[in-house]
Amino acid sequence: MAEFEDDQDFNCISGVIYTHPEVAWVSPCEAELKKKGIEFKKGVFQMAANIRSRTNKDADGLVKILTYAKTGKILGINIIASNAGEMIAEGVLALKYGASAEDAARTCHAHPTMPEDLRNLAWQKQKRQFTAQYLLLFVPLY
């Protein structure tokens, strides 16, 4: 068996409650950040605005991203959605490697998918308009 250095960051372990919709989170919640006096910004994206969720008739829920107020670095992610347990993995990866909301916004996602809500929310946090015209930049023309 290969040896490796255990560098597990216990702030980057997700939690999932398997209900319908599922509830998933990684890192501190708003109350914990307020208690510690950490200045943060919050962004929320409703699953009802996600085309895939609406197509599946499963649009209950939301995605919430908490970032440092000054740097935009991601502090935590909360998801309520039918597949929140799968969606949170992207948030854990972003948190583990110190991604900012802009980093998440610049990550290409397949469309239509539910995980693209993380990207759409990150765009909103950057105060940029996410439009279908922008999406066309990623569609190959044959």
The 8 nearest C-alpha neighbors of each residue, nearest first, counted from 0:
[[1, 2, 3, 4, 5, 6, 7, 8],
 [2, 0, 3, 4, 5, 6, 7, 8],
 [3, 1, 0, 4, 5, 6, 7, 8],
 [4, 2, 5, 1, 6, 0, 7, 8],
 [3, 5, 6, 2, 7, 1, 8, 0],
 [6, 4, 7, 3, 8, 2, 9, 1],
 [5, 7, 4, 8, 3, 9, 95, 11],
 [8, 6, 5, 9, 11, 12, 10, 4],
 [9, 7, 10, 11, 6, 95, 12, 5],
 [8, 10, 11, 12, 7, 26, 13, 6],
 [11, 9, 26, 8, 12, 25, 27, 95],
 [12, 10, 9, 8, 91, 95, 26, 25],
 [13, 11, 9, 10, 25, 14, 91, 26],
 [14, 12, 25, 24, 11, 15, 91, 23],
 [13, 15, 24, 23, 25, 12, 16, 22],
 [16, 14, 23, 22, 84, 17, 24, 13],
 [15, 17, 22, 21, 18, 23, 14, 84],
 [18, 16, 21, 15, 19, 22, 20, 84],
 [19, 17, 21, 20, 16, 22, 81, 15],
 [20, 18, 21, 81, 17, 80, 22, 82],
 [19, 21, 81, 80, 18, 79, 22, 59],
 [20, 22, 18, 17, 19, 81, 80, 83],
 [21, 23, 79, 16, 15, 78, 83, 20],
 [24, 22, 15, 78, 14, 83, 84, 77],
 [25, 23, 77, 14, 13, 76, 78, 15],
 [24, 26, 13, 76, 75, 12, 11, 14],
 [27, 25, 75, 10, 11, 74, 24, 28],
 [26, 28, 31, 75, 32, 29, 25, 74],
 [27, 29, 31, 30, 32, 26, 75, 77],
 [28, 30, 32, 31, 33, 27, 65, 41],
 [29, 31, 33, 32, 28, 34, 27, 35],
 [32, 30, 34, 28, 33, 29, 27, 35],
 [31, 33, 29, 35, 37, 34, 30, 36],
 [32, 34, 36, 30, 35, 31, 37, 29],
 [33, 35, 31, 32, 36, 30, 37, 29],
 [36, 34, 32, 33, 37, 31, 30, 38],
 [37, 35, 33, 34, 32, 38, 31, 39],
 [38, 36, 32, 35, 33, 39, 67, 34],
 [39, 37, 68, 67, 36, 40, 33, 32],
 [40, 38, 68, 67, 66, 37, 65, 41],
 [41, 39, 68, 66, 65, 67, 42, 38],
 [40, 42, 65, 64, 66, 39, 43, 63],
 [41, 43, 64, 63, 124, 120, 65, 40],
 [42, 44, 63, 62, 45, 64, 120, 41],
 [45, 43, 62, 61, 120, 46, 63, 116],
 [44, 46, 61, 47, 48, 60, 62, 43],
 [45, 47, 61, 58, 49, 48, 60, 59],
 [46, 48, 58, 45, 49, 53, 59, 52],
 [49, 47, 46, 45, 50, 44, 53, 58],
 [50, 48, 46, 52, 47, 51, 53, 113],
 [51, 49, 53, 52, 54, 111, 48, 112],
 [52, 50, 54, 111, 53, 112, 49, 113],
 [53, 51, 58, 55, 57, 49, 54, 50],
 [52, 54, 56, 50, 58, 55, 51, 57],
 [53, 55, 51, 56, 52, 50, 57, 58],
 [54, 56, 52, 57, 53, 51, 58, 50],
 [57, 55, 53, 54, 58, 52, 51, 59],
 [56, 58, 52, 55, 59, 53, 81, 54],
 [57, 59, 47, 52, 46, 53, 56, 60],
 [60, 58, 57, 46, 80, 47, 20, 61],
 [61, 59, 79, 80, 46, 45, 58, 20],
 [60, 62, 45, 46, 79, 44, 78, 80],
 [61, 63, 78, 44, 43, 77, 79, 45],
 [64, 62, 43, 77, 42, 76, 78, 44],
 [63, 65, 76, 42, 41, 75, 66, 77],
 [64, 66, 41, 75, 74, 40, 73, 76],
 [67, 65, 73, 74, 71, 72, 40, 39],
 [66, 68, 39, 71, 72, 70, 69, 38],
 [67, 69, 39, 40, 38, 71, 70, 66],
 [70, 68, 67, 71, 39, 38, 72, 66],
 [69, 71, 72, 67, 68, 99, 66, 73],
 [70, 72, 67, 66, 99, 100, 68, 69],
 [73, 71, 99, 66, 70, 67, 98, 100],
 [72, 74, 66, 99, 75, 65, 94, 98],
 [75, 73, 66, 65, 72, 67, 26, 94],
 [76, 74, 26, 65, 25, 73, 27, 64],
 [75, 77, 64, 25, 24, 63, 65, 90],
 [78, 76, 24, 63, 23, 62, 64, 25],
 [79, 77, 62, 23, 83, 22, 61, 24],
 [78, 80, 22, 60, 61, 21, 83, 20],
 [81, 79, 60, 83, 20, 82, 21, 78],
 [80, 82, 20, 21, 83, 19, 57, 79],
 [83, 81, 80, 84, 85, 21, 86, 20],
 [82, 84, 86, 80, 85, 21, 23, 78],
 [85, 83, 82, 86, 87, 15, 23, 21],
 [84, 86, 83, 87, 82, 88, 89, 114],
 [85, 87, 83, 88, 114, 84, 89, 82],
 [86, 88, 90, 89, 85, 84, 83, 91],
 [89, 87, 91, 90, 86, 85, 92, 84],
 [88, 90, 92, 87, 91, 86, 93, 114],
 [89, 91, 93, 87, 88, 92, 94, 76],
 [92, 90, 88, 94, 89, 93, 11, 95],
 [91, 93, 95, 89, 90, 94, 88, 96],
 [94, 92, 98, 90, 91, 96, 95, 97],
 [93, 95, 91, 97, 92, 96, 98, 73],
 [96, 94, 92, 93, 97, 11, 91, 8],
 [95, 97, 94, 93, 98, 92, 91, 99],
 [98, 96, 94, 95, 93, 72, 99, 73],
 [99, 97, 93, 102, 96, 72, 94, 73],
 [98, 100, 72, 102, 73, 71, 101, 103],
 [99, 101, 121, 103, 102, 71, 104, 73],
 [100, 102, 104, 99, 103, 105, 121, 125],
 [103, 101, 99, 105, 100, 104, 98, 106],
 [104, 102, 100, 106, 101, 105, 118, 121],
 [105, 103, 118, 101, 121, 122, 102, 106],
 [104, 106, 102, 103, 101, 107, 118, 122],
 [107, 105, 103, 104, 108, 102, 118, 101],
 [106, 108, 105, 109, 104, 137, 118, 115],
 [109, 107, 115, 110, 106, 118, 114, 112],
 [108, 110, 111, 112, 107, 115, 114, 113],
 [111, 109, 112, 108, 115, 51, 113, 134],
 [110, 112, 51, 109, 50, 113, 115, 49],
 [113, 111, 110, 51, 114, 115, 109, 50],
 [112, 114, 115, 116, 51, 52, 49, 111],
 [115, 113, 116, 86, 112, 117, 118, 108],
 [114, 116, 118, 117, 113, 108, 112, 119],
 [115, 117, 119, 114, 118, 113, 120, 44],
 [118, 116, 120, 115, 119, 114, 121, 62],
 [117, 119, 104, 121, 115, 116, 120, 103],
 [120, 118, 116, 122, 121, 117, 115, 123],
 [121, 119, 123, 117, 122, 118, 44, 116],
 [120, 122, 104, 100, 124, 118, 123, 119],
 [123, 121, 125, 119, 104, 120, 124, 127],
 [122, 124, 126, 120, 125, 121, 127, 119],
 [125, 123, 121, 126, 122, 42, 120, 100],
 [124, 126, 122, 123, 127, 121, 101, 100],
 [127, 125, 123, 124, 122, 128, 121, 129],
 [128, 126, 125, 122, 123, 129, 124, 121],
 [127, 129, 130, 126, 123, 122, 125, 133],
 [130, 128, 127, 122, 133, 119, 131, 123],
 [129, 131, 132, 133, 128, 134, 135, 127],
 [130, 132, 134, 133, 135, 129, 136, 128],
 [133, 131, 135, 130, 134, 136, 129, 137],
 [134, 132, 135, 131, 130, 136, 129, 137],
 [133, 135, 131, 136, 132, 137, 130, 138],
 [136, 134, 138, 132, 137, 133, 131, 139],
 [135, 137, 134, 133, 138, 132, 139, 131],
 [138, 136, 135, 134, 139, 133, 107, 109],
 [137, 139, 135, 136, 140, 134, 141, 110],
 [140, 138, 137, 141, 136, 135, 134, 109],
 [139, 141, 138, 137, 135, 136, 134, 132],
 [140, 139, 138, 137, 135, 136, 134, 110]]
